[in-house]
Structure formats: C-alpha cells, structure tokens
C-alpha cells in the first residue's frame, strides 16, 4: 500500500507511525517551522489527492507534514471504527508522540489538519493532549462530533467550510460559539463539501498555510521552532510588518520621494490589491489591477515552474522548468487551466472598474511580497507592452535571489526587506489573512477616479 513519494527539499520518506505501525508519508523541508499531522475523513487515506495538495502548499511555506492512515488496512471495513472519534483521536495523539520522538522533528511545533470526521478527531486530540499543539485547521469538518471537548481546545483553530455546504456551515457556526480559544470561521463562496470547484481547494490551502505559518512563526536559535506556548517577542525580527496596510505605508514613504507622471498603481490580486489601495491613496494615484497566475509543477502543485499573464504569454523559470514531466504539452494544459481562472477574475474585477490606460504613465506594480517572482515577471511583461513612461516594482519583502530577474524587467525596484532566511511571504507579517474576491471588488469600487 505504500505510495510513491515525491522528492522535496529536505526529507521525504515512507514511514510506519506509532505503536500500531500505521503507514504514512513524512516530509520535512529544510529549516521547517513546524509539522502538521493530517487526520483524514471517513473513506480517505494518506493518498487523498486533496490532502496531498494542501500538504504541498504547506511544504512551499516551509512547513513539514505527516500524512498517515488512521486505521490499519484490516480495520478500514469496520464502519464502527471509521466513525469512532475516540479511537481516531487516540491514534492522532500516538502519531504526535511518535513525531516528538524522532530526531528530525522532535523540536518542531505541532499542528493538526483534519477533514470531515478527521477534524473532529483533531479537535478532541488537541483538547485532551494540548502540549505543543499550536494550531488546528478543519476542512469541511464535523466539529459537532467533538462538541463535548470543544470548550477545552486551547490551540488556535481555523474552521473552513464551503459556502454551498449548508448543513456543515451550521455545524461549524455552533462549534465556533463553543470554542474558547483563538478561532475563526472561513466560508469559501460557491464551494461544496469536498471543494472540487475551480480555485476552492487552492483557497483552502492558502488559508491553512497562512494559519499555520502565523502560529508556527516562533523559532529557536538553531533555525528550528521553539516549542513554547508563549507569544513571540515584540522585537521578533521575522515580523517586519503588522499587516498589509502597515507594509504599504512603509512602501509609500519610499515612493513619495519620486517624481511620478500621472501615477497608476497596479496590484496583483488578491493581496497585492490591499497593498496597492494604500499606495494609491497615499500617492494620490489611480488604483487598478494586473492579473497573472503561477504554473504548477505536475504532482507538486505548490512548486511554481513559471507563470502566465493576462496576454496568455508564458514565463518559465529556468531553475524549475526542466523538472520531470514539464513537457510542452503539460505547460499548455496548465496554461489553459490558469487562463480560465484569469478570465473569471477579469470578468469579476472589470465589472467593478474598467481597465485604466497605461501608456505614458508612471506605473507601480505591487504585491504583498514576492516568493518565486514568476507571477510578477509575467505581469511586468503585460504592462511593459502597453508602453508606460516608467515601470516601477514596489514590494515589502522578497528573497534576495529572486530580485535580479525582476530588476532586469523594470525601471526601478523598491523592496523594503530582502532577508536571507525566507520560507513564505506570510512569515514576515503579524496578521496575514487571506484576501477574498469580494474585498478586491470593494477596494476597486472605492478607489477614487483620477482626473486626467
């Protein structure tokens, strides 16, 4: 039953977990900030494509994962055991103990990601054995099956539910009222219970990555996570910004020193539009958007092999484009998939604000940060082809090795911080909530038209 594993940065291997020797896949990126144990729902396993997709996004954020089967193969046909939350929670606690005893993971902060009945098991396990458990994320969960334990959950808990999953929304609203810890309920519009809709599972993964990154951010001097329930110190060097608005205000101070011609700020949705709205306000500029989407590697969707812009042109990253499976046919299929999402967003956002003219203007392209740089590079090509007076990139944070290719494609680059140690953009923010399509629409509608 062992699944083929992918080679990721650091360690990835098949393992047998705990005293019941449950098959699992352990993946630990270099300098991991924490480890998330996955508790799957009934009828699922460590091979769940949905959970493996989420795990891949967590790897991209520098978070280790353990996907494992909560039941042995001989137990999977026993419906009593499949829905036995006490049994599943106990297995999850045993897995946490197993992780703590391994040399490569013993000092990592722990979190649980649970789906359906697995979410109930994760909540029960964290309530009864809270030591070292920093965060819990539930995807389409059944927290009602853990109702007696919910008031005792101390780990920061995020409940994610599909907007069209009416019955489960009600269960999660009731659970939210019972939880006494730091908590949030996020509803993804248009999504059903398994999140099969375009972009829905991506939203789940982004929310989970942000949540775990924020609660795993405390680190030890040797680069590993400090196992501590204490809040991070106020002078934590990783936390460069309070939130996107704070980062944008700092960027605006740099940009105010420039002589700009009829300035236009283009935010890359979604987070970049929040940053862009502040810049536009502070600079007396017009706000608009430019759309680009990353191209995902086959079987490793957290890895960007490039990006595609609104014009359909593909940029391929020379460092990743030669990975196995990156054929011309694959790239074209992935391009078409991402173009579909770009088209959806174009219709939605352009209904709120028609595209602003670019030619002859000082154009500032911004995002809340740069991870690989692919989406920024794809966006810059589209903007450059519309003949701006000057093309400026302004971002709060980026890894230093990604700035060179961007600097080559713009007239001026402003990046407030380029730290050598970089796992994910959200690592440098105290608050880094996901931005919704509705927020982008609202910001575009509220932006003051500029007299020209």
N, C-alpha and C positions, 0 to 999 in steps of 0.2 A: 504493500500500500504506500510505500514511500514515494513522495512526489519529487520530480526533478527540481532541483533548486537552481536559482539564478546566482551568478557571481556578482556581488555587490561590494562596495568599498568596505574593508574590514573583514568580518567573519560572517559566513552564511553556511549553515550545515543542517542536515537532518539529525534529530536528537530523539531520545526516549525520555519522557518527562516524568519525574516523580516516582513514588513507590509503585504506582500502577503501570509504569512503563508505557505512557501514552505517546504515540508518535507525534512529532512536531517539527517545525522549521524555525530555527533560531537565526536571526540576522542582527548583527551588531556593527553599525557603521563606526568608523574611526571617531574617537572623542565623542561618543554618544552622550547625550544629556540625560537620558533616561530610557526605560524599556517599557513597552506596552504589551500586556498579555491579552490576547484575543479570546473572547468567550462567544462561540458561535451559537446560532439559534438551532432549533429543532430541525433535523433533517439535513444539517450542513456539517462542514468539517474544516480542517486546516486547508483544504484545497478550494474553499469557497473563492470564486473569482472576485466577488465583491470585497471580501475582507483582504484578499491579497492586493487588490488595487489600493485600498486605504493604507495597507502596510507599506506599499511602495512610496506613497506620498509622505508617510512618516519618515522613511529612510532618507528621503530627499531633504527633510528638515533636521537630520542628524539624530533621529530617534530610533532606538533598537526595537525589535518586535519579536514576539514568540507566538506563532500560530500553532495550535496543537488541538488534538481531538480530546474532547472532554470525556468521551466514553471509549472503551475498548471495542474492537470490531465485533466481538461476541455479544456486546451489550446494546448495540445500535438498534436491534429489532425489538427491544423491550420498551414499549411505549411508556411504562411506568417510570423507567429510568430516564427516558428522553425528557420528560416533563417534571422530574424530581429536582426542584430548585435547591433543596438542602444538599443533595448528592453533588450537583453541578458546582455549587458554591464551595463545597469541600474540596473538590478536585482543583478548582481555581486557587484556593489557598495553598494546596500542596504544590502547585506549579510555582506560586510566588516563593515558597520556601526553597524550592529547587533552584530558582533563579538566584536567590540570595546566597546560595552556597557555591555557585560557580565563580571561578576567579575572574572571568571576563565580565561578569555582571553583578558581582556582589555589592558594589558600592553605587549602583545606579538607582535613581528614584524610580518608583514603580507606578504604573497606571493600568487601568483596565478599559478595554473597548469591548462592549457587549452588544449583540444584536438579538432582537426578539427575546426568547427565553434566556439567552446568554446574558442579556442586560440585567435581568432580574438576579441571576447568579452573581454577576459582578457587583451589584449593589449590596446583596446580602454578604458577600465575602468582604467587601470593604467596610461594612458596618461592624462585622464581628471580629475582624482582624485588621484594624486600621493602620497598624505600624508601617510606616514607609510608603503608604499608598497616597500619592499626591493628587491624582485626578481620575475621574471616571467619565467615559463618554458612552452614551447609549444611542444606537442607531435603530429606529423603528422598534424600540424596546417595549417590553411588557413589565414596567415597574410595578403594576398592580399585584404581580406575583411576589413582590418583596415588600408589600405595604407595611407589615409589622416592623420591618427593620429600617425603613426609610428615615425616621427621625434620628437614628443613630449613625447615619452616614456622615463622616467628617471630611472626606475627600471632596474637592471641588468637582461638581457634577454638571455635565452638559447633556441635555436631552435633545435629540434631533429626531424630528418627525416629518413625514411627508404631508404637504398641505391637503392632499386628497385622501388621506388615511384617517377618516373622520373618527372611527371608533378608537383608534390608538391615540389620536390627539387628545381625546377626553381623558383617557387613562393617564397620559403624561401630564396634563394640567393638574389632575388630582394629586399625582405624585409630587409635582413641583411644590404644591402647598404643604405637603408633609415633610419635605426635606428642610433641614435646619442649617445646612452648610452653604458655602458659596455655590450658587446654582444659576442656570439659565436654561430656557426652553427656546430652541430654534426650529421654526417651521419653514420647510422649503416649498415654496409655492408650486403647485402642479404635480408634485411627486406623490407616488403611491407607496405601498408598504415596502417594496424591495428596491425602490429608487431606480427603476430601469430607464426612466425618461432621460433624454439628452441633457447632459450637464448636471443631473441631480446627484449622482454618486460623486462627481467631482466636487460639488458643493459640500457634501458630507465630509469628504477627505480634507478639504481646506479648513472646514470648521474644526475637525478633530485635530489636525496638525497645529492650528493656531492655539487651541485649548491646551494641548499637551506641551507645546513649546513654552507657553507662558508659565505653566506650573512646574516645568522642569528646568527653568532658567537658572536656578541657583547652582553654582559649580564649585568644585574643590580646586586647590592649587595645582593638582596633577592633571587637570583637564577633565576629570570625571565629576559626576554630580555629587553634591553634598547631600547625604541623607539627613534631612532636617525638616521639621515642620515649621521652623521659624520663617518669617517673611524675609525676603532679600534685603540687604542693607540699602539705604537710600543712595549710597555712592557706588552701587554696583556698576562697574564700567561697561557691562553689556547693555545696560538700559540707557541708551543715548537719548531717547525721546519718550515723552509722556504718552503721546498718541500721534496720529497723522497730522492733526492740526498744529501741534507743537512743532513737529518736524518741518511743516510747511512755513510756519512763521520764521523759523531759523533760515530756511532757504530764501524767503522773501527779503531778508536783510541783506543777503549777498546780491540778489538780483536788483535791488533798489540802487545799487551803485553804477549800474549800466545805463547807457543811453539807448533806449529802445524805440524803435519806429513802429507805431501803431501796433502795440504788442498783442499777441494771441497766445493763450496758454492751452495746450492740448494735453489732457490727462488720458492715460491708458486705463480703461476700465478693468476692475472696478475701483480698487484702492487708489489708483492714481488720480481719479476724478475728485476725491476728497482733498488730496494734496493740491490739485490744480485749482479747485474752487477758492482755497485760501490764497494761493498765489495771485489769481486773477483779481480778487478783492483788494489785496494789499498793493498791487501794482497798477490798479485802475485799468486792467486788461480785459479782453474778452475771453470767455471760457468755452472750450469745445472739447471734443474727444478725437482720438485716433485709435483704431482697432487693430489688434494683432493677436495671434494665438500661437502657443507653442505646439510643435510637432512632437508627439510622444514616441519613445522607442518601443518596438514590439516587445510584449511581455514584461516591460518595465516602464509603465506609463508615467512614473514620477520623473523619468530622465528625459530632458529636452534634447532632441537631436537637431533642433532648429526651430523656425517659426515661419508663419505666413502672415502677410499683411492684407489690408483691405483690397489691394490691387491683385491679389492672388499669387503674387511672386513669393517664391520660397527662398529663405535663407537657411543654409545648412551649416552647423557648427563643425569645423574641421576636426575637432577633438572627439566628437561622438558619431559623426556621420558614417564612419567606417565600421561601426559595430555590427555584429552578426544580424542578418535579417533586414538591414537597411538597403533595400533594393529600390530601383526607380519605381517599380510597381507599388511597393509599400508606401513610399513617400507620396505618390499621387493619391492613393486611397486615403491616407491620413490628411493630406491637404484638403481633399474634398470634404472630409468629415469636419475639419475645423472651419472651412469656408461656410458650411451650413450654420455653424454657431455664430460666425461673424455676421452673416446675413440676418439672422434672428435679432442680434443686438442692434444692427444698423436700423432695422425697421422700428424697433422699440425706442431707441435713443433719438433717432432723427425725427420721430413724431413729436418729441419734446423740444428739439432745437435743430433746425436745418444746418447743414454744414457751413462753417464760416469760410470766407475766402482766405487764402494763404499767401498768394503772390505778393511780393514786395513788403511783407511784414516781418517784424522780429517775432519768431515763433519759438516758444518754450515748450519742449516736450518733457513731461514729468510722470513719475510713478512714485509709489511709496517706498521703493527700493529696487535694487537690481540683484537677481540671483545668478542667472546664467548670462543675461544680456540679450538673448535671442529675440524676445518679443520687442525689446527696444530697437534693436537693429532693423527688424522688419518694419517697424513703424517709421523709423527715420527715412528709409528708402521712399516710402509713400509720400512723406512730407517734402523731402528734397525735390522730388519730381514735380512739385507744384510751385517751385521757384520762390521760396521765401527770401526776404532780404538777408536774414541770417537765421541759422538754426542752432538753438541752444538746448542742451540737455541739462536738467536740474533734478537731482535725486538726493534724498537724505543719506543713503548708505548703499554700498556695493563692495563686493570683494575686489581687491586691487588688481588681480589678474584678469578681470573682465572689463576693466575700464579702457584698455588700449584699443580694442576693436571699435568701441563706441566713440572714443575721441577721434578716430580716423574718419568718422562719418558725420561729424557735426562741426560747427564753427567754434563753439565754446562748450566746455563741460564743467559743471559745478556739482561736486559731490562732497557733502559735509564730512563724511566719515568713510574710510576705506580700511576697515580692520583686517588684520591678517587671519584672525580666527573667525571664521564665518560659516554658520550652518544654515541659517534661514533668515529672511528679512524680519520676520516677527520676533526674532531673538533680541532685537535692539529697541523694542517698544514695550512699555509697561502695559499699555492697552492696545490690542491689535485685533479688533473684532472684524469679522467678515463684513464686507460691504455688499448690499443687495442691489439688484437691478432697480428696485424702487427708489433707493437712495440716490442712485445716479440720475434717474429721471428727475427727481425732485431738485437736485443741485443744478441740472441744466435748465430747468424751468425757472429757477430762482435767479439765475445769473443775469445780471443787468446788461441789456444790449448796449453796445458801444457805438456812439455816433461816429460815422465815418464820412 
